[in-house]
Amino acid sequence: MDLGETQMRAELSPWLSKLSQLGPSDDVKLLAAARGGDPHAARQLVKSLSAPAHGLAWRMLGHTADAQDVVQEGFIKLLHSPFRGESKLSTYFHTLIARLCLDRLRHPSSPHEDLEHAQASEDPCLNPEQALALNQTAEQVQQAVMRLQPRQRLALNLWAHHGASVADIACTLDIAPNAAHQLLHRAKINLKQHLKDIGHG
């Protein structure tokens, strides 16, 4: 990873989420139990999958209500999915959410303005000036990300926030690895330009 990639990953880190650590065999058992009506299994699924899924959906759609709708739809589809443990459940669900976001972006509703998730977490070590600067930076980055084309936005979010490789992005978007590499490269270049346009960097 070169210095430019390290810097960009650091700039986007306010929304970095951790993926579930469940193994494939545990995934199958947990999903089967949830499908069978086990409330504990259902709660565990929601607990382990919701945060990264909601983070991705919000970064793609830019509005909390839309992100919540997509995640809810994703869980419904997951319970009726053919998943049998071929991959990690978190990876499978992530791909499902990503494609639902792209579908929604192809049929956009009225525009929203919702940047509350870009606000920095309260940190007693930050003075008011530092907190304001961090909030403004995060908000600018999110605004720049939202200017990207949907597929570029998705590729960038998967890479920056979820540690996805080019192969992972290719699998999620069902494209060739070389096309995924080019898509991510264009997304990085365009993001830098958008940040300059709005006065950041």
Backbone torsions as a table, in degrees:
resi	resn	phi	psi	omega
1	MET	NA	125.1	-178.4
2	ASP	-82.3	175.9	-175.9
3	LEU	-62.5	-37.5	179.9
4	GLY	-62.4	-43.7	179.2
5	GLU	-65.8	-39.6	178.6
6	THR	-62.4	-42.4	179.9
7	GLN	-65.7	-42.2	-178.4
8	MET	-66.6	-40.4	178.3
9	ARG	-62.4	-38.1	178.6
10	ALA	-66.9	-38.4	-179.9
11	GLU	-64.9	-32.9	-176.8
12	LEU	-92.6	0.5	-173.3
13	SER	-63.9	-18.5	179.2
14	PRO	-56.4	-22.1	-177.2
15	TRP	-111.3	12.9	-178.3
16	LEU	-64.0	128.7	179.6
17	SER	-120.7	152.4	178.3
18	LYS	-91.4	138.4	177.8
19	LEU	-84.9	160.2	-179.8
20	SER	-62.7	145.4	-180.0
21	GLN	-100.1	10.3	179.8
22	LEU	-65.3	144.6	175.6
23	GLY	-87.9	161.8	-177.0
24	PRO	-54.6	-43.4	-177.8
25	SER	-65.8	-39.2	175.7
26	ASP	-64.6	-37.6	179.3
27	ASP	-58.1	-48.2	-177.2
28	VAL	-61.4	-45.2	-179.6
29	LYS	-63.9	-43.1	-178.3
30	LEU	-65.1	-45.7	179.8
31	LEU	-66.1	-39.4	178.1
32	ALA	-62.3	-40.8	178.4
33	ALA	-65.0	-41.5	178.6
34	ALA	-64.8	-39.9	177.3
35	ARG	-63.8	-29.7	-179.7
36	GLY	-83.3	0.3	176.1
37	GLY	97.4	11.1	178.9
38	ASP	-73.8	112.6	-176.6
39	PRO	-66.8	-33.0	178.7
40	HIS	-65.2	-42.5	178.8
41	ALA	-64.1	-40.4	179.1
42	ALA	-63.1	-42.7	179.0
43	ARG	-64.9	-38.2	179.3
44	GLN	-65.8	-38.9	176.3
45	LEU	-60.4	-48.5	-179.2
46	VAL	-62.0	-43.1	-178.5
47	LYS	-62.6	-42.1	-174.1
48	SER	-82.2	-25.1	-173.2
49	LEU	-107.9	-22.0	-169.9
50	SER	-65.0	-49.5	-171.7
51	ALA	-59.2	-53.0	179.6
52	PRO	-65.8	-34.4	179.5
53	ALA	-66.6	-45.0	179.5
54	HIS	-65.3	-38.6	178.1
55	GLY	-60.4	-45.4	179.3
56	LEU	-64.6	-45.2	-178.3
57	ALA	-62.3	-42.2	-179.7
58	TRP	-66.6	-40.4	179.4
59	ARG	-66.1	-30.9	178.8
60	MET	-78.3	-39.5	-170.7
61	LEU	-101.4	-25.5	175.3
62	GLY	77.8	13.1	-178.6
63	HIS	-148.1	133.4	-173.9
64	THR	-61.9	-45.5	-176.9
65	ALA	-62.3	-42.9	178.2
66	ASP	-63.7	-40.7	178.7
67	ALA	-62.7	-43.2	179.1
68	GLN	-63.0	-40.6	178.8
69	ASP	-61.6	-43.5	-178.9
70	VAL	-65.0	-42.6	-179.6
71	VAL	-65.0	-42.4	177.8
72	GLN	-61.8	-43.9	177.6
73	GLU	-63.0	-37.1	179.1
74	GLY	-62.8	-41.4	178.8
75	PHE	-66.3	-37.7	177.3
76	ILE	-62.2	-46.1	179.6
77	LYS	-65.8	-36.3	179.9
78	LEU	-61.7	-43.7	-179.0
79	LEU	-64.7	-22.5	179.5
80	HIS	-110.0	15.7	-176.3
81	SER	-84.6	165.1	177.4
82	PRO	-87.9	16.3	-176.4
83	PHE	-56.0	129.6	-179.6
84	ARG	-131.8	18.2	176.2
85	GLY	91.2	18.4	178.9
86	GLU	-66.9	-23.9	177.7
87	SER	-142.4	-179.5	174.4
88	LYS	-67.1	144.3	179.9
89	LEU	-61.9	-37.3	179.0
90	SER	-61.2	-39.4	178.5
91	THR	-67.0	-44.1	179.9
92	TYR	-62.0	-45.4	-178.1
93	PHE	-68.1	-37.0	178.5
94	HIS	-60.9	-44.0	178.4
95	THR	-64.0	-40.7	178.8
96	LEU	-60.9	-47.0	179.7
97	ILE	-63.4	-42.4	-179.7
98	ALA	-59.2	-43.5	-178.8
99	ARG	-71.8	-33.8	174.5
100	LEU	-64.1	-38.7	177.6
101	CYS	-64.1	-43.9	178.9
102	LEU	-63.2	-39.8	177.4
103	ASP	-60.9	-43.3	-179.1
104	ARG	-67.1	-36.6	179.3
105	LEU	-69.3	-24.1	175.7
106	ARG	-73.6	-19.8	178.6
107	HIS	-129.8	68.5	-173.5
108	PRO	-67.6	145.6	172.5
109	SER	-91.7	-167.1	-179.7
110	SER	-64.2	145.6	-177.3
111	PRO	-66.2	148.0	178.9
112	HIS	-122.0	159.6	170.4
113	GLU	-123.3	111.9	-173.4
114	ASP	-151.2	94.2	-176.5
115	LEU	-117.2	19.0	-175.8
116	GLU	-65.7	-26.1	179.4
117	HIS	-73.9	-13.0	178.3
118	ALA	-83.1	-5.2	179.9
119	GLN	-72.4	142.4	-180.0
120	ALA	-71.1	146.8	175.8
121	SER	-66.2	147.8	178.8
122	GLU	-64.2	128.5	-178.2
123	ASP	-133.0	115.9	-177.6
124	PRO	-63.6	-15.4	179.8
125	CYS	-81.9	-12.4	-179.4
126	LEU	-94.7	134.5	172.6
127	ASN	-82.5	167.7	-176.2
128	PRO	-55.4	-39.0	-179.7
129	GLU	-65.4	-41.4	179.3
130	GLN	-66.5	-41.8	179.5
131	ALA	-62.2	-42.1	179.6
132	LEU	-64.1	-42.8	-179.9
133	ALA	-62.8	-41.5	179.8
134	LEU	-65.8	-42.8	178.5
135	ASN	-60.3	-44.3	-178.3
136	GLN	-65.6	-40.1	178.3
137	THR	-63.3	-46.4	180.0
138	ALA	-61.5	-40.9	-179.5
139	GLU	-65.5	-40.6	178.9
140	GLN	-65.1	-42.4	179.0
141	VAL	-62.3	-43.6	179.4
142	GLN	-63.9	-39.1	177.1
143	GLN	-62.0	-40.5	179.0
144	ALA	-66.7	-41.2	178.7
145	VAL	-61.3	-40.7	-177.8
146	MET	-67.9	-15.2	177.0
147	ARG	-81.1	-14.9	-179.7
148	LEU	-70.6	153.0	172.1
149	GLN	-62.2	148.8	-173.8
150	PRO	-50.7	-45.3	-177.2
151	ARG	-70.4	-35.4	174.4
152	GLN	-66.2	-41.3	179.2
153	ARG	-60.5	-43.5	-179.7
154	LEU	-65.7	-46.8	179.7
155	ALA	-58.8	-44.5	-179.1
156	LEU	-65.2	-43.3	-179.9
157	ASN	-65.1	-41.1	178.4
158	LEU	-62.9	-41.8	-179.7
159	TRP	-69.8	-47.5	-171.2
160	ALA	-78.5	-35.7	-171.8
161	HIS	-104.8	-19.9	-174.7
162	HIS	-126.7	10.0	174.5
163	GLY	64.5	25.5	-177.7
164	ALA	-70.9	139.1	175.0
165	SER	-84.8	172.1	175.8
166	VAL	-59.2	-38.8	178.6
167	ALA	-63.8	-39.7	178.1
168	ASP	-63.0	-44.5	179.9
169	ILE	-63.5	-41.3	178.6
170	ALA	-60.5	-41.4	179.7
171	CYS	-66.2	-43.9	-178.9
172	THR	-62.1	-42.1	-176.8
173	LEU	-91.7	-3.9	-179.8
174	ASP	58.3	49.6	177.9
175	ILE	-130.8	169.3	179.5
176	ALA	-70.2	149.8	179.0
177	PRO	-54.6	-40.2	-180.0
178	ASN	-63.6	-39.2	177.4
179	ALA	-66.4	-37.5	178.2
180	ALA	-65.7	-39.8	178.4
181	HIS	-62.1	-45.1	179.7
182	GLN	-65.1	-39.4	179.3
183	LEU	-62.6	-45.3	179.4
184	LEU	-66.1	-40.2	178.8
185	HIS	-61.5	-45.0	178.8
186	ARG	-64.5	-37.3	179.3
187	ALA	-62.7	-42.4	179.6
188	LYS	-64.5	-43.9	-179.9
189	ILE	-63.9	-45.5	-178.5
190	ASN	-66.9	-36.3	178.1
191	LEU	-62.5	-44.9	178.9
192	LYS	-59.6	-40.3	179.7
193	GLN	-67.1	-41.3	179.1
194	HIS	-64.0	-38.5	178.3
195	LEU	-63.1	-38.8	177.1
196	LYS	-65.6	-40.3	-177.2
197	ASP	-63.1	-33.0	-178.4
198	ILE	-98.2	9.4	171.7
199	GLY	88.8	24.3	177.5
200	HIS	-121.9	110.5	179.6
201	GLY	96.5	NA	NA
